[in-house]
Amino acid sequence: MKNFSLLLVVIFGTVFISFSGCTKENKVNDSGLVSFDIDTVNFTHSMKGWELYSWLDENDFSYSILMGTNRSKTNSEVIHNKIAVNGLDSLKRLLARMPAGEVIFWNSYPESCSMPNQEIIDEITDFCSTRNILLQEVTY
């Protein structure tokens, strides 16, 4: 029984660390996003793909990546997600951590979300394509 309890603690601890995607040094930055070391994020295969959200935050776009589900996300879930970055370069660094063969659905919903200009959309799509990641825009 003692070994079983220890095994459960190890399993749940590992799962928590794997899904947190952030280091212990998380802080909220000036944009209201949780600061984290992008190099500590480890994406795994997602059966339902991944969801990318973007929104204009002052003069630059912020981006949030969540595991795919069958339900719509709330504004709060998107904006306060642990895996959210500000700026195109940070998004590319984050997408570079995604395994090849993954599918990402870029959502323009909920209402706080918006898409950047077509030039940026094309740049991100091309970036994903060179890494064998399928990026699909989802419009409502």
C-alpha positions as CSV (number, residue, x, y, z in Angstrom):
1,M,0.0,0.0,0.0
2,K,2.9,2.3,0.9
3,N,4.5,1.7,-2.5
4,F,1.2,2.3,-4.3
5,S,0.7,5.6,-2.6
6,L,4.3,6.7,-3.5
7,L,3.6,5.6,-7.1
8,L,0.5,7.8,-7.2
9,V,2.4,10.8,-5.9
10,V,5.1,10.3,-8.5
11,I,2.5,9.9,-11.4
12,F,0.4,12.9,-10.4
13,G,3.5,15.0,-9.9
14,T,4.9,14.1,-13.3
15,V,1.5,14.8,-15.0
16,F,1.3,18.2,-13.2
17,I,4.8,19.2,-14.2
18,S,4.3,18.0,-17.8
19,F,1.1,20.0,-18.3
20,S,2.2,23.1,-16.5
21,G,4.6,24.1,-19.3
22,C,6.2,26.7,-17.1
23,T,9.0,27.0,-14.7
24,K,8.5,27.9,-11.0
25,E,9.6,31.5,-11.9
26,N,6.2,32.4,-13.5
27,K,5.3,36.1,-13.1
28,V,2.7,38.3,-14.7
29,N,4.4,40.8,-17.1
30,D,3.3,44.3,-18.2
31,S,1.0,42.8,-20.8
32,G,-0.9,40.8,-18.2
33,L,0.6,37.6,-19.5
34,V,2.3,35.0,-17.4
35,S,6.1,35.2,-17.9
36,F,7.8,31.9,-18.4
37,D,10.9,30.4,-20.1
38,I,9.7,29.3,-23.6
39,D,12.6,26.7,-23.7
40,T,10.8,24.8,-20.8
41,V,7.6,24.2,-22.8
42,N,7.3,20.6,-24.0
43,F,4.3,20.0,-26.3
44,T,3.1,16.4,-26.8
45,H,0.9,15.0,-29.4
46,S,-2.7,16.2,-29.0
47,M,-5.5,13.9,-30.4
48,K,-7.7,17.0,-31.0
49,G,-4.9,19.3,-32.2
50,W,-3.9,22.6,-30.7
51,E,-5.7,25.9,-30.6
52,L,-4.0,29.2,-31.3
53,Y,-5.6,32.5,-30.4
54,S,-4.3,36.0,-31.1
55,W,-5.4,39.5,-29.9
56,L,-4.0,43.0,-30.3
57,D,-2.4,44.0,-27.0
58,E,-1.4,47.7,-27.2
59,N,0.9,47.9,-30.3
60,D,1.7,44.2,-30.8
61,F,-0.2,40.9,-31.0
62,S,-0.3,38.4,-28.1
63,Y,-0.7,34.7,-28.8
64,S,-2.1,31.8,-26.7
65,I,-1.8,28.1,-27.4
66,L,-4.2,25.6,-25.7
67,M,-4.8,21.9,-26.2
68,G,-7.7,21.2,-28.5
69,T,-11.1,20.4,-27.1
70,N,-14.7,20.1,-28.3
71,R,-15.8,23.3,-26.6
72,S,-15.3,27.0,-27.1
73,K,-12.9,28.8,-24.8
74,T,-13.7,31.9,-22.7
75,N,-11.8,35.2,-22.9
76,S,-10.3,34.5,-19.6
77,E,-9.1,31.0,-20.5
78,V,-7.4,32.4,-23.7
79,I,-5.8,35.5,-22.3
80,H,-4.7,34.0,-18.9
81,N,-3.4,30.8,-20.3
82,K,0.0,29.7,-19.1
83,I,1.2,29.3,-22.6
84,A,0.8,32.8,-23.9
85,V,3.4,35.1,-25.5
86,N,3.6,38.6,-26.9
87,G,5.1,39.3,-30.3
88,L,5.8,37.3,-33.5
89,D,9.3,36.3,-32.5
90,S,8.1,34.8,-29.2
91,L,5.3,32.9,-31.0
92,K,7.9,31.4,-33.5
93,R,10.1,30.3,-30.6
94,L,7.0,28.7,-29.0
95,L,5.9,27.0,-32.3
96,A,9.4,25.7,-32.8
97,R,8.8,23.6,-29.7
98,M,5.8,21.9,-31.3
99,P,6.4,18.3,-32.6
100,A,6.2,17.8,-36.4
101,G,2.8,16.5,-37.6
102,E,0.7,18.5,-35.2
103,V,-2.4,20.4,-36.3
104,I,-3.1,23.9,-35.0
105,F,-6.4,25.6,-35.4
106,W,-6.1,29.4,-35.3
107,N,-9.3,30.8,-33.8
108,S,-10.7,34.3,-34.2
109,Y,-13.2,33.6,-31.3
110,P,-13.9,34.6,-28.4
111,E,-14.7,38.2,-29.0
112,S,-11.4,39.4,-27.5
113,C,-9.5,37.7,-30.2
114,S,-8.5,39.1,-33.6
115,M,-6.3,38.1,-36.4
116,P,-3.1,40.0,-37.4
117,N,-2.7,41.3,-41.0
118,Q,-2.4,38.8,-43.8
119,E,1.4,39.3,-44.1
120,I,1.9,38.1,-40.5
121,I,-0.7,35.2,-41.0
122,D,1.3,34.1,-44.1
123,E,4.6,34.3,-42.2
124,I,3.3,32.2,-39.3
125,T,1.7,29.7,-41.7
126,D,5.0,29.4,-43.7
127,F,6.9,29.0,-40.4
128,C,4.6,26.1,-39.4
129,S,4.7,24.5,-42.8
130,T,8.6,24.3,-42.8
131,R,8.3,22.4,-39.5
132,N,5.6,20.0,-40.9
133,I,2.9,21.6,-38.7
134,L,-0.5,22.2,-40.2
135,L,-1.9,25.6,-39.3
136,Q,-5.6,26.1,-40.2
137,E,-7.5,29.4,-39.7
138,V,-10.9,29.0,-38.1
139,T,-13.4,31.8,-38.6
140,Y,-16.8,32.3,-37.1
